[in-house]
Amino acid sequence: QKTGYIIWGDKMGKKDMISFIDFQSQPLKISQIASRIIIMWILSIPCGLLGAYHGFTSVFFAIVNVLLTILGVYLILSAKRNVYQNFFIGSHMLYISVVLVFASFKFLFINGDTKIWVLIFLLLILLINIILFKFIVKLNIKNGAYTNKEPANKGLFIISFGGAVLGVVLSRYLSRNVSQSIVELVLAGLLYLVALLLSIGSLSLYKAFLQYKFKL
């Protein structure tokens, strides 16, 4: 009989969950952890200091940077690196996505007064994107896609591209009274697309959740 667990009303097999956790997952090297920390600081410092609402973002980014740096150093020093690395990877990718959303928002309003509700709208699409990712992955796990090495990951990329187009087009419409050059609009769009694509990495948080809840 297939061993399974009930997660939010759905039954998923233990073997299938382990296959998902192991999918495209390898122990992080010290250099990989260090590079993630460095990239995080390099991206977030200018965005925090020069971006919109820099008073809030500077403090927020600094706090998250310090917390993730501490976790990264712990992983480097820990002999049980695999236990916590999915939480680190997922948190890091989600955070980078948020930083890039703020950067995209800055380019949308580089020549005018910012509108906080546009930022909220962009972050909301990011959140919906991640929820849809989890829904697709959950279906893949239930259907044994990771066990059979046949996950439908292209759906994740399609959702990201669709979300990016929707976010940029509607944000441009909502900020139509602000003067924007083609270059600024393209940069905003590319940053937002990269943010949504990188948010796929936040699925490592789901791996960490399964590992923690079911001791996998």
Disulfide bonds with the S-S distance in Angstrom:
none
